[in-house]
Amino acid sequence: MSIMAMDFTSCLSFPSSFIPNGNCSSSINYRSCYNISSKANLLKQQSYLNSHSRNFKIHLFPRIDAQLEADQLEGSEADRESEGFRWPSPNDEISFWKREFPFWDLSSDDPAGVEKDADLLHIVHVTAEMAPIAKVGGLGDVVTGLGRACLKRGHKVDVILPFYECIPKHLIDELALIKTYNSYLDGNWVACNAYRGEVSGVSVILIEPSNHFFKGTNIYGGSYNELEAYLFFSRACLELMQVTGTQPDVIHVHEWQTGALPLFYWDMYQFLSLQKPRIVLTIHNMEHYGECRQEQLSKFGLDGSAYATEDKAVDDRTVGHNPERLSLLKGGIVYSNAVVTVSPTYLKETLCSGWLSSALMRNRDKYSGILNGIDTEMWNPATDVYLPAKFDASKIEGKRICKQFVQRGLGLPFESIKQSACVADQVPLVICITRLVAQKGLHLITHAIKHVEELGGQLVILGRASDGRVEREFEGLAELYNKGPNIRILLMYSEELSHMLYAAADMVLVPSMYEPCGLAQMIGMRYGAVPIVRKTGGLADTVFDLDDQSQAEIANGFVFEGIDEGSFNLAIDRAFSYYREKPNEWKAIVQKVMRIDNSWNNTAGKYIDIYNSIKVR
């Protein structure tokens, strides 16, 4: 099979159970979080590898040292092979992002330089996601990143998460059962196990009901009633705190899945033993509201009818209908001590439009917009173990190596780095790493495939679709374009490949219809990929157009405002023109965006201010 004829969708058939040395090709793999410092864990890891890789050949992934210059790769392929470096090929038995990688233990990172806060808190996050063990979208990254940032400032942090059946247990260090207890469901008490472990240096508590909740092969979409499972989980978290005598300063809940916890707390557990905690709710995406029937809430010990009022939890869209419904997200807004959304612009957008705008306006005094950050240790091209070459803003030669590495591995045209007129200087590599859902601008993503190809660029799309119709559409596009020279559509998610793509990319596309915050543009900039974004939500707070002379000092990308293909084309055209006609200026922009500080170190302080403003003195 020729390189151009290779079917890249065949990558999807790689067994998810194959996890060499804790390295998995699934969406929730992140070996950096698996602390194997103890001998017991080393033996456990080796045993896992032996039992799961007997049918596969494991290739060691030699990498180029961080100090290696691009010109050191000059010479013949044989010379490079003899030095221990091997370029990938699409014909490799194991795809380049599935090779074995060096161990990356973020839990032991030295937080030197981060000042400890004077007034220390105990913060408990209650969430449906946590990267990397239960990651579907940006929520998981936010919980882990914010938790790690608060830990570095001296605070005590726990994350409570459902113990989904599909969680890769080998990614949790020191996992152990800490408590067996009961929680309430429809007139009965259901036995639960609570386990404690550590992920990326953050303490995590996993709650495992003895019934069918949270069983299945995916985080979401199991055969159980998902809403009732999260209602159960929300009460079970408070029940665990009560039976163990845990009294954190702050319980930080996230999204609709845990929106009922403030109701349970203020109308039940606050009258029992939990009197110290105060509640913060972060809304990551207003699209998901947690529609709930009154009788469903009643199953878990509250009177559902008591919340069916405009000033509590009634779903405003159903007023006057039979039956009227509740919204767990609205209930969380009303009953939390503080409410946060994930960017200042998204706060303004949600106050001005949307079915929750009236509820938010009534609670405006406790509603804040805090821009998400990124974990700059997890996302660091100078130390990233997944990259074939390291680089930073002052020494970016390694980025060219990463680009050619990905091009070779995916069968994209390239020319040798040593040639002066190389493909890296002529053909921009554009990436789009995203969930394939309507919010992300699917019509613009599909249009970009054709337009980037017409402009002579290369485009790699990495993502999965939850909707069957969308999945079939992109499968058809993959079948059509993956056999050609310049487009690769990979319908999957791989943590390792995403790191490599960000490092290889010249540009990152984020053409969202709306975007509460967005992480792709911030991660892309961290790795020297210049963003092309639609002006909305957090994208408007982090990317500023290079052709806008009024904000030249902060200009860092290409911005368009319309939702039409023409507006999108103009932004892409300007980026390509800038890249090809102004190479020196382009290099300066790459270095500029890499130096922008979008870390949690800045953002975490704003959350701490909110925690302190509501805590019991």
BATORRO-339486 format. One line per field, with one value per residue (C-alpha): x, y, z; residue number from 1; chain; residue in one letter. Coordinates in Angstrom, 1 decimal, decimal comma. Layout:
# residues N
x [X|...] $
y [Y|...] $
z [Z|...] $
seq [NUM|...] $
mol [A|...] $
type [A|...] $
//
This chain:
# residues 617
x [0,0|1,4|1,6|-1,1|-3,5|-3,3|-6,6|-6,0|-9,3|-7,8|-6,1|-9,5|-9,3|-6,4|-7,5|-8,3|-7,2|-3,6|-1,9|1,8|3,5|0,4|0,3|-3,2|-4,4|-7,8|-9,1|-8,4|-4,8|-2,2|0,8|2,1|-0,5|0,6|3,1|5,1|7,7|7,1|8,5|5,0|3,7|6,6|5,9|2,2|2,9|5,2|2,7|0,0|2,3|3,2|-0,4|-1,7|1,0|1,8|0,4|2,1|5,6|6,7|9,0|11,1|10,6|14,1|13,9|16,0|17,5|16,2|19,4|19,6|19,6|17,7|21,0|22,1|19,5|21,2|22,8|21,5|18,6|21,2|23,2|20,2|19,1|22,6|22,2|19,1|16,5|13,9|11,5|7,9|6,0|2,3|3,3|4,7|3,3|2,5|1,4|3,9|1,5|1,1|4,7|6,2|7,0|9,3|7,7|6,3|5,4|3,8|2,9|6,5|7,0|8,7|6,3|9,2|8,4|4,7|4,0|1,9|-1,3|-1,5|-5,1|-5,2|-8,5|-9,8|-11,4|-13,5|-14,3|-17,4|-17,4|-18,4|-15,0|-11,3|-8,4|-7,0|-8,9|-12,4|-11,9|-14,5|-14,0|-12,5|-14,2|-11,8|-8,8|-10,1|-10,8|-7,3|-5,5|-7,3|-6,8|-3,1|-2,7|-4,4|-2,3|0,8|-0,5|-0,7|-4,3|-5,8|-7,6|-9,8|-11,7|-14,8|-15,7|-18,0|-16,1|-17,0|-16,5|-14,4|-11,9|-8,3|-7,4|-3,7|-3,6|-4,5|-1,7|-2,1|-5,8|-7,4|-10,8|-11,4|-15,1|-18,1|-21,4|-25,0|-26,8|-30,5|-32,5|-36,3|-37,0|-33,9|-30,3|-27,8|-24,3|-21,4|-17,7|-15,4|-11,9|-9,0|-6,1|-3,9|-3,9|-1,4|-0,6|-4,2|-6,1|-9,2|-12,1|-14,1|-17,6|-18,8|-22,5|-23,4|-26,3|-26,0|-25,1|-21,9|-21,5|-20,5|-17,6|-17,9|-18,1|-21,4|-24,1|-24,5|-27,6|-28,6|-30,6|-27,8|-29,7|-30,7|-27,2|-25,8|-28,6|-27,5|-23,9|-24,6|-26,2|-23,7|-20,9|-22,6|-23,4|-19,7|-18,7|-21,3|-20,3|-16,6|-16,9|-15,4|-16,0|-14,3|-14,3|-15,6|-17,5|-16,9|-19,4|-19,3|-22,0|-25,5|-24,4|-23,7|-26,2|-28,5|-25,8|-26,4|-30,1|-29,3|-26,8|-28,9|-32,2|-31,0|-27,4|-26,9|-29,5|-27,6|-23,9|-22,4|-22,5|-19,1|-18,9|-20,0|-20,8|-19,3|-20,8|-18,8|-20,8|-18,6|-21,3|-24,8|-26,1|-26,4|-29,1|-30,0|-33,8|-35,3|-38,8|-40,1|-40,6|-37,0|-35,7|-38,2|-36,6|-33,5|-35,2|-36,2|-39,7|-39,4|-42,6|-41,0|-38,5|-41,0|-41,0|-39,4|-37,1|-35,9|-35,4|-38,3|-37,1|-38,3|-38,8|-41,5|-43,6|-47,2|-46,6|-47,9|-45,7|-43,4|-39,8|-37,0|-33,4|-30,6|-28,3|-30,8|-31,2|-27,4|-27,3|-30,0|-28,6|-24,9|-23,0|-21,1|-21,5|-18,6|-18,5|-15,3|-14,6|-15,7|-17,1|-19,2|-20,6|-21,8|-23,2|-25,2|-26,6|-27,8|-29,3|-30,4|-33,1|-31,1|-30,4|-33,2|-32,0|-28,5|-29,6|-31,5|-28,3|-25,9|-24,3|-22,7|-22,0|-18,4|-16,5|-13,1|-11,0|-9,9|-6,2|-4,0|-1,7|1,7|3,5|1,2|1,4|5,1|7,0|10,3|9,6|6,9|7,8|5,5|7,6|10,5|12,2|11,9|11,7|10,7|10,2|13,8|14,9|12,2|14,2|12,7|9,2|10,4|11,5|8,1|6,4|8,3|7,9|4,1|4,1|6,1|4,0|0,8|2,0|1,9|4,4|7,6|11,1|14,2|14,8|18,3|17,1|16,8|13,5|11,9|8,2|8,2|8,7|6,2|3,3|1,6|0,3|-3,1|-4,7|-8,2|-8,5|-12,1|-15,2|-17,2|-20,4|-22,5|-21,1|-17,7|-18,8|-19,1|-20,0|-16,8|-14,6|-15,9|-15,4|-11,9|-10,9|-11,6|-10,3|-7,0|-6,4|-7,1|-4,6|-1,9|-1,8|-2,1|-4,9|-5,2|-8,5|-8,5|-11,8|-14,8|-18,5|-21,1|-23,9|-24,2|-25,2|-22,1|-19,9|-21,1|-20,5|-16,9|-16,3|-17,3|-14,9|-12,1|-12,7|-12,5|-9,6|-7,3|-6,2|-5,0|-1,8|-2,7|-5,7|-5,9|-9,2|-8,6|-11,9|-10,6|-8,8|-5,3|-3,6|-0,2|-1,1|-2,8|0,5|2,4|-0,1|0,0|3,9|3,9|1,2|1,7|-1,9|-4,8|-8,4|-11,1|-14,2|-16,8|-20,3|-20,0|-17,2|-17,5|-13,7|-11,8|-8,5|-7,3|-6,3|-4,3|-2,6|-1,9|-0,2|1,8|3,3|3,8|0,6|-1,0|-4,8|-7,5|-10,7|-14,2|-14,8|-17,0|-16,8|-13,3|-11,9|-12,6|-10,8|-7,6|-7,0|-6,6|-6,3|-2,9|-4,4|-6,0|-3,6|-5,5|-4,3|-1,0|0,7|-1,6|-2,3|-1,6|-3,8|-6,5|-10,1|-13,4|-16,9|-19,4|-20,7|-20,4|-17,8|-16,7|-15,7|-13,8|-12,1|-10,8|-9,2|-7,5|-6,4|-4,8|-3,0|-1,6|-0,5|1,2|2,9|4,2|5,0|6,4|8,5|10,5|7,4|5,8|8,7|8,3|4,6|5,3|7,7|5,3|2,4|4,6|5,5|1,8|1,0|-2,4|-1,4|-3,6|-1,1|-2,9|-6,4|-6,4|-5,9|-9,2|-10,9|-9,2|-10,5|-14,0|-13,5|-12,3|-15,2|-17,8|-16,1|-17,2|-14,9] $
y [0,0|3,4|6,2|8,2|5,2|4,3|4,4|6,4|5,5|2,1|3,7|3,5|-0,3|-0,3|-2,2|0,2|-2,5|-2,2|0,1|-0,4|0,9|2,8|4,3|4,2|5,4|6,3|9,8|9,5|8,5|10,7|8,7|11,8|11,3|7,7|8,0|4,9|5,9|3,0|-0,5|-2,0|0,3|-0,5|-4,2|-3,6|-1,6|-4,3|-7,0|-5,0|-4,5|-8,2|-9,3|-6,8|-6,6|-10,2|-9,8|-6,5|-5,4|-2,5|0,1|2,3|5,9|7,5|11,3|14,2|16,0|19,4|21,1|19,4|22,0|21,4|21,4|18,3|16,3|17,0|14,1|10,8|8,7|6,1|8,6|9,6|6,0|5,2|8,0|6,4|8,7|7,1|9,1|7,6|6,4|5,8|2,2|1,6|-1,4|0,8|4,4|7,0|8,3|4,8|4,1|3,8|7,2|8,1|8,4|11,8|12,2|15,6|14,9|15,5|18,8|21,4|24,4|26,7|30,3|30,0|32,0|30,2|32,0|33,2|32,0|28,3|26,6|23,1|22,9|20,0|19,8|17,7|17,0|14,5|14,8|15,0|14,8|12,4|9,6|10,8|13,4|14,1|17,9|20,9|20,4|17,6|19,8|22,7|20,6|19,1|22,4|24,5|21,8|21,6|25,4|25,7|22,9|24,8|27,9|25,7|24,8|21,4|20,1|17,0|16,0|13,8|11,9|9,0|5,7|5,1|1,5|2,6|4,6|3,3|2,3|2,0|5,8|6,4|6,1|4,5|3,6|2,3|1,8|4,3|4,0|1,8|3,7|4,1|6,8|7,3|6,4|6,1|4,8|2,6|3,0|1,9|0,7|2,7|2,3|5,4|5,0|7,5|7,9|10,5|11,8|14,4|15,1|15,8|13,8|12,1|10,3|8,0|7,0|3,6|2,8|-0,9|-0,5|-0,1|3,7|4,6|1,2|1,0|1,6|5,4|8,3|9,5|7,6|4,5|2,3|3,8|7,0|9,6|12,4|10,1|8,8|12,3|13,1|10,1|11,1|14,6|13,4|10,6|13,2|15,0|11,8|10,8|14,1|13,7|10,1|10,9|14,2|16,2|19,9|21,6|25,4|25,3|22,7|23,6|22,0|22,0|22,0|20,6|17,2|18,5|21,3|19,6|19,4|23,0|22,1|19,0|21,0|24,0|22,1|19,0|18,5|22,0|21,1|17,9|18,2|20,0|23,6|25,0|24,6|27,2|26,4|27,7|26,7|27,0|26,9|25,7|25,6|27,1|24,8|21,9|22,6|19,3|19,1|17,2|16,0|16,9|13,3|12,5|15,0|13,6|10,1|11,4|12,8|16,4|17,6|18,2|20,4|22,9|23,9|24,5|28,3|31,0|32,1|28,5|25,8|25,8|25,5|28,8|27,3|24,9|27,5|27,0|23,6|20,3|19,2|21,9|20,8|21,7|22,7|21,5|24,2|26,9|25,4|25,4|29,1|30,0|27,9|28,5|31,2|32,2|31,4|31,6|31,2|30,7|34,0|37,6|37,8|34,7|36,2|39,3|37,0|34,9|38,0|39,4|36,3|32,7|31,2|31,5|35,2|36,3|33,9|35,2|38,8|38,1|36,7|39,2|40,2|36,7|36,0|36,4|35,6|34,1|33,1|29,5|28,8|25,9|23,8|24,9|21,9|19,5|21,7|22,6|22,2|22,5|19,3|17,5|13,8|13,2|15,4|14,2|17,5|20,1|23,8|27,1|30,7|31,6|28,5|27,3|25,1|22,0|23,0|22,4|18,9|18,3|19,4|17,1|14,3|14,6|15,1|11,9|9,9|10,9|10,6|14,4|15,8|17,3|18,3|17,8|20,3|21,0|22,4|26,2|26,2|23,6|22,8|24,3|27,7|27,3|25,1|25,9|23,0|23,8|21,7|21,6|19,5|19,5|17,7|17,4|19,0|21,9|24,4|24,1|25,3|22,1|23,8|25,9|23,0|21,0|24,1|24,6|21,2|22,4|25,9|25,0|22,5|25,1|27,4|24,7|24,2|21,0|20,3|17,7|17,3|15,3|14,7|12,5|13,0|12,0|12,3|9,4|11,6|13,9|10,8|9,4|12,7|12,9|9,3|10,1|13,1|10,9|8,3|11,0|13,1|10,8|9,1|12,5|14,3|17,2|16,5|14,0|13,5|11,3|10,4|9,6|11,3|10,7|12,8|11,9|12,9|16,1|17,2|16,4|18,2|21,4|21,2|20,6|23,2|26,6|27,5|26,2|26,6|27,4|28,5|28,0|29,4|30,1|29,2|29,8|29,8|27,5|25,8|24,9|28,5|28,8|25,4|26,1|29,4|27,7|25,5|28,2|27,6|30,9|30,9|31,6|32,1|33,4|36,4|34,9|34,1|33,2|33,4|37,1|37,4|35,6|36,2|39,7|40,4|41,1|43,6|45,7|48,6|49,8|46,8|46,0|45,3|42,3|41,2|37,5|35,8|36,1|36,9|36,8|37,7|36,2|32,7|32,5|30,8|34,1|35,6|32,5|32,5|36,0|35,1|32,0|33,9|36,6|34,0|32,2|35,5|36,6|33,2|33,1|36,8|37,8|35,0|37,1|38,7|35,3|33,9|36,9|36,2|32,6|33,6|36,2|33,8|31,3|33,9|34,7|33,6|31,8|29,6|28,7|30,5|33,8|32,5|30,4|33,6|34,9|31,7|31,9|35,5|34,2|31,3|33,7|36,1|33,4|31,2|31,0|33,1] $
z [0,0|-0,9|1,6|-0,2|-0,4|3,2|5,0|8,2|9,6|10,3|13,3|15,0|15,2|17,6|20,8|23,6|26,1|24,9|27,4|27,3|30,4|31,3|27,8|26,2|22,8|24,2|24,9|28,6|28,5|30,2|31,4|33,2|35,9|36,8|39,6|39,5|42,1|44,3|43,6|44,0|41,3|39,0|39,4|38,8|35,7|34,3|35,0|33,2|30,2|30,1|30,2|27,6|25,0|24,2|20,7|19,9|19,2|21,3|19,8|22,0|21,0|21,0|21,0|20,2|23,1|24,0|23,0|19,6|16,8|13,5|11,6|13,6|11,7|8,4|6,7|5,5|7,0|7,9|9,9|11,9|12,4|13,7|16,3|17,7|16,1|13,8|11,6|11,6|8,6|8,0|7,2|10,7|12,5|15,5|14,8|16,0|18,7|20,2|20,8|24,2|25,8|28,7|32,1|33,0|36,7|37,2|40,8|41,8|39,9|42,1|42,7|43,3|42,6|43,5|46,7|49,4|50,4|54,0|54,6|53,6|52,7|52,2|48,8|47,5|43,9|43,0|39,3|36,6|34,9|35,8|33,4|32,5|34,1|33,2|30,4|27,7|27,2|28,8|32,1|33,0|32,2|34,3|37,4|37,3|36,4|39,0|41,6|40,9|41,0|44,3|45,8|44,8|46,7|49,8|49,9|50,6|47,5|47,0|43,9|44,2|41,1|40,2|39,9|36,3|35,3|32,4|34,4|33,8|37,4|36,5|36,1|39,7|42,2|45,6|45,0|48,2|49,7|52,5|53,4|52,9|53,6|52,3|50,4|49,7|46,6|46,4|49,9|50,1|51,2|48,6|49,6|48,3|48,4|48,5|47,3|47,6|45,2|43,5|40,0|38,8|42,4|43,3|45,8|44,2|45,9|43,7|44,8|43,6|44,1|44,4|41,9|38,1|38,1|36,2|34,6|30,9|28,5|28,3|30,8|29,4|27,5|29,7|29,8|33,2|33,7|33,6|35,4|38,3|38,5|39,1|41,5|43,5|43,2|44,4|47,6|48,1|48,2|51,0|52,8|52,6|54,2|56,9|57,9|57,8|59,7|56,8|56,8|53,9|53,6|50,0|48,0|44,4|42,0|38,2|35,6|35,7|36,8|40,3|40,3|42,8|45,4|46,7|47,0|49,1|51,2|52,1|52,5|54,1|55,2|56,6|59,2|60,0|60,6|57,5|58,6|57,6|53,8|51,4|47,7|44,5|41,1|37,9|34,7|31,8|29,1|29,5|26,7|29,2|31,8|33,5|32,8|35,7|36,6|40,1|41,0|40,0|42,6|45,1|44,7|46,5|49,6|48,6|47,8|44,1|44,0|46,4|43,8|40,9|41,3|39,3|42,1|42,7|40,1|37,6|34,0|32,6|29,1|30,5|32,5|31,6|30,1|31,6|33,2|34,2|34,6|36,9|35,8|38,0|36,6|37,5|41,0|41,4|40,4|43,0|45,8|45,5|47,4|44,3|40,6|38,1|34,4|32,4|30,7|31,1|27,6|28,1|31,3|29,3|26,6|29,1|30,8|27,5|25,9|26,6|28,7|32,0|31,5|33,8|36,6|36,2|36,3|39,6|41,0|39,3|42,6|43,0|39,3|38,0|34,8|35,3|32,3|32,4|32,4|31,1|33,1|31,8|33,2|31,4|28,3|28,0|24,7|26,6|28,7|26,8|26,7|23,7|21,4|19,2|19,9|22,6|22,1|23,7|22,7|22,7|20,8|18,4|16,0|17,6|16,3|12,7|13,7|15,3|12,1|9,9|12,3|12,2|8,4|7,9|10,3|8,7|5,1|4,4|1,8|3,3|2,4|4,4|7,2|5,9|2,6|2,6|0,6|2,8|3,1|6,6|5,0|2,2|3,3|6,6|8,7|10,2|12,9|14,4|17,6|18,8|19,7|16,5|17,7|16,4|18,9|17,4|13,9|12,0|8,7|9,0|9,9|6,8|4,7|5,9|4,5|1,0|1,4|3,1|0,3|-2,3|-0,7|-0,8|2,9|5,0|7,5|10,3|12,1|15,3|17,1|17,8|17,1|19,6|17,1|14,6|11,7|12,2|12,6|9,3|7,6|8,8|8,0|4,5|4,4|5,8|3,2|0,5|1,7|3,7|0,5|-0,9|-0,1|2,2|4,5|7,4|9,3|12,4|14,1|17,5|20,4|21,6|24,3|22,9|19,3|20,4|22,0|18,8|16,6|18,7|18,5|14,8|13,8|12,3|12,9|15,1|14,0|16,5|14,5|17,2|17,0|20,7|23,1|26,8|27,2|24,9|25,7|22,1|21,3|24,5|24,2|20,6|21,4|24,2|21,4|18,8|16,8|15,8|16,4|13,8|15,8|15,7|18,0|20,8|24,5|25,8|22,2|22,3|25,6|24,5|20,8|19,2|15,5|14,1|11,6|14,3|14,8|17,9|19,9|18,3|21,6|22,4|18,8|18,5|15,9|13,2|14,2|12,2|13,4|11,0|10,9|7,1|5,0|3,5|6,8|7,7|4,3|4,8|8,2|6,8|3,7|5,8|8,0|4,9|3,3|6,5|6,9|3,3|2,7|6,1|7,4|9,8|11,3|11,5|13,5|15,8|16,3|17,1|19,8|21,0|21,5|23,2|25,8|26,7|30,2|30,1|33,1|36,0|38,3|37,5|37,3|40,4|42,5|41,3|42,4|45,8|46,2|45,7|48,1|50,7|50,1|51,0|53,6|57,2|59,4] $
seq [1|2|3|4|5|6|7|8|9|10|11|12|13|14|15|16|17|18|19|20|21|22|23|24|25|26|27|28|29|30|31|32|33|34|35|36|37|38|39|40|41|42|43|44|45|46|47|48|49|50|51|52|53|54|55|56|57|58|59|60|61|62|63|64|65|66|67|68|69|70|71|72|73|74|75|76|77|78|79|80|81|82|83|84|85|86|87|88|89|90|91|92|93|94|95|96|97|98|99|100|101|102|103|104|105|106|107|108|109|110|111|112|113|114|115|116|117|118|119|120|121|122|123|124|125|126|127|128|129|130|131|132|133|134|135|136|137|138|139|140|141|142|143|144|145|146|147|148|149|150|151|152|153|154|155|156|157|158|159|160|161|162|163|164|165|166|167|168|169|170|171|172|173|174|175|176|177|178|179|180|181|182|183|184|185|186|187|188|189|190|191|192|193|194|195|196|197|198|199|200|201|202|203|204|205|206|207|208|209|210|211|212|213|214|215|216|217|218|219|220|221|222|223|224|225|226|227|228|229|230|231|232|233|234|235|236|237|238|239|240|241|242|243|244|245|246|247|248|249|250|251|252|253|254|255|256|257|258|259|260|261|262|263|264|265|266|267|268|269|270|271|272|273|274|275|276|277|278|279|280|281|282|283|284|285|286|287|288|289|290|291|292|293|294|295|296|297|298|299|300|301|302|303|304|305|306|307|308|309|310|311|312|313|314|315|316|317|318|319|320|321|322|323|324|325|326|327|328|329|330|331|332|333|334|335|336|337|338|339|340|341|342|343|344|345|346|347|348|349|350|351|352|353|354|355|356|357|358|359|360|361|362|363|364|365|366|367|368|369|370|371|372|373|374|375|376|377|378|379|380|381|382|383|384|385|386|387|388|389|390|391|392|393|394|395|396|397|398|399|400|401|402|403|404|405|406|407|408|409|410|411|412|413|414|415|416|417|418|419|420|421|422|423|424|425|426|427|428|429|430|431|432|433|434|435|436|437|438|439|440|441|442|443|444|445|446|447|448|449|450|451|452|453|454|455|456|457|458|459|460|461|462|463|464|465|466|467|468|469|470|471|472|473|474|475|476|477|478|479|480|481|482|483|484|485|486|487|488|489|490|491|492|493|494|495|496|497|498|499|500|501|502|503|504|505|506|507|508|509|510|511|512|513|514|515|516|517|518|519|520|521|522|523|524|525|526|527|528|529|530|531|532|533|534|535|536|537|538|539|540|541|542|543|544|545|546|547|548|549|550|551|552|553|554|555|556|557|558|559|560|561|562|563|564|565|566|567|568|569|570|571|572|573|574|575|576|577|578|579|580|581|582|583|584|585|586|587|588|589|590|591|592|593|594|595|596|597|598|599|600|601|602|603|604|605|606|607|608|609|610|611|612|613|614|615|616|617] $
mol [A|A|A|A|A|A|A|A|A|A|A|A|A|A|A|A|A|A|A|A|A|A|A|A|A|A|A|A|A|A|A|A|A|A|A|A|A|A|A|A|A|A|A|A|A|A|A|A|A|A|A|A|A|A|A|A|A|A|A|A|A|A|A|A|A|A|A|A|A|A|A|A|A|A|A|A|A|A|A|A|A|A|A|A|A|A|A|A|A|A|A|A|A|A|A|A|A|A|A|A|A|A|A|A|A|A|A|A|A|A|A|A|A|A|A|A|A|A|A|A|A|A|A|A|A|A|A|A|A|A|A|A|A|A|A|A|A|A|A|A|A|A|A|A|A|A|A|A|A|A|A|A|A|A|A|A|A|A|A|A|A|A|A|A|A|A|A|A|A|A|A|A|A|A|A|A|A|A|A|A|A|A|A|A|A|A|A|A|A|A|A|A|A|A|A|A|A|A|A|A|A|A|A|A|A|A|A|A|A|A|A|A|A|A|A|A|A|A|A|A|A|A|A|A|A|A|A|A|A|A|A|A|A|A|A|A|A|A|A|A|A|A|A|A|A|A|A|A|A|A|A|A|A|A|A|A|A|A|A|A|A|A|A|A|A|A|A|A|A|A|A|A|A|A|A|A|A|A|A|A|A|A|A|A|A|A|A|A|A|A|A|A|A|A|A|A|A|A|A|A|A|A|A|A|A|A|A|A|A|A|A|A|A|A|A|A|A|A|A|A|A|A|A|A|A|A|A|A|A|A|A|A|A|A|A|A|A|A|A|A|A|A|A|A|A|A|A|A|A|A|A|A|A|A|A|A|A|A|A|A|A|A|A|A|A|A|A|A|A|A|A|A|A|A|A|A|A|A|A|A|A|A|A|A|A|A|A|A|A|A|A|A|A|A|A|A|A|A|A|A|A|A|A|A|A|A|A|A|A|A|A|A|A|A|A|A|A|A|A|A|A|A|A|A|A|A|A|A|A|A|A|A|A|A|A|A|A|A|A|A|A|A|A|A|A|A|A|A|A|A|A|A|A|A|A|A|A|A|A|A|A|A|A|A|A|A|A|A|A|A|A|A|A|A|A|A|A|A|A|A|A|A|A|A|A|A|A|A|A|A|A|A|A|A|A|A|A|A|A|A|A|A|A|A|A|A|A|A|A|A|A|A|A|A|A|A|A|A|A|A|A|A|A|A|A|A|A|A|A|A|A|A|A|A|A|A|A|A|A|A|A|A|A|A|A|A|A|A|A|A|A|A|A|A|A|A|A|A|A|A|A|A|A|A|A|A|A|A|A|A|A|A|A|A|A|A|A|A|A|A|A|A|A|A|A|A|A|A|A|A|A|A|A|A|A|A|A|A|A|A|A|A|A|A|A|A|A|A|A|A|A|A|A|A|A|A|A] $
type [M|S|I|M|A|M|D|F|T|S|C|L|S|F|P|S|S|F|I|P|N|G|N|C|S|S|S|I|N|Y|R|S|C|Y|N|I|S|S|K|A|N|L|L|K|Q|Q|S|Y|L|N|S|H|S|R|N|F|K|I|H|L|F|P|R|I|D|A|Q|L|E|A|D|Q|L|E|G|S|E|A|D|R|E|S|E|G|F|R|W|P|S|P|N|D|E|I|S|F|W|K|R|E|F|P|F|W|D|L|S|S|D|D|P|A|G|V|E|K|D|A|D|L|L|H|I|V|H|V|T|A|E|M|A|P|I|A|K|V|G|G|L|G|D|V|V|T|G|L|G|R|A|C|L|K|R|G|H|K|V|D|V|I|L|P|F|Y|E|C|I|P|K|H|L|I|D|E|L|A|L|I|K|T|Y|N|S|Y|L|D|G|N|W|V|A|C|N|A|Y|R|G|E|V|S|G|V|S|V|I|L|I|E|P|S|N|H|F|F|K|G|T|N|I|Y|G|G|S|Y|N|E|L|E|A|Y|L|F|F|S|R|A|C|L|E|L|M|Q|V|T|G|T|Q|P|D|V|I|H|V|H|E|W|Q|T|G|A|L|P|L|F|Y|W|D|M|Y|Q|F|L|S|L|Q|K|P|R|I|V|L|T|I|H|N|M|E|H|Y|G|E|C|R|Q|E|Q|L|S|K|F|G|L|D|G|S|A|Y|A|T|E|D|K|A|V|D|D|R|T|V|G|H|N|P|E|R|L|S|L|L|K|G|G|I|V|Y|S|N|A|V|V|T|V|S|P|T|Y|L|K|E|T|L|C|S|G|W|L|S|S|A|L|M|R|N|R|D|K|Y|S|G|I|L|N|G|I|D|T|E|M|W|N|P|A|T|D|V|Y|L|P|A|K|F|D|A|S|K|I|E|G|K|R|I|C|K|Q|F|V|Q|R|G|L|G|L|P|F|E|S|I|K|Q|S|A|C|V|A|D|Q|V|P|L|V|I|C|I|T|R|L|V|A|Q|K|G|L|H|L|I|T|H|A|I|K|H|V|E|E|L|G|G|Q|L|V|I|L|G|R|A|S|D|G|R|V|E|R|E|F|E|G|L|A|E|L|Y|N|K|G|P|N|I|R|I|L|L|M|Y|S|E|E|L|S|H|M|L|Y|A|A|A|D|M|V|L|V|P|S|M|Y|E|P|C|G|L|A|Q|M|I|G|M|R|Y|G|A|V|P|I|V|R|K|T|G|G|L|A|D|T|V|F|D|L|D|D|Q|S|Q|A|E|I|A|N|G|F|V|F|E|G|I|D|E|G|S|F|N|L|A|I|D|R|A|F|S|Y|Y|R|E|K|P|N|E|W|K|A|I|V|Q|K|V|M|R|I|D|N|S|W|N|N|T|A|G|K|Y|I|D|I|Y|N|S|I|K|V|R] $
//
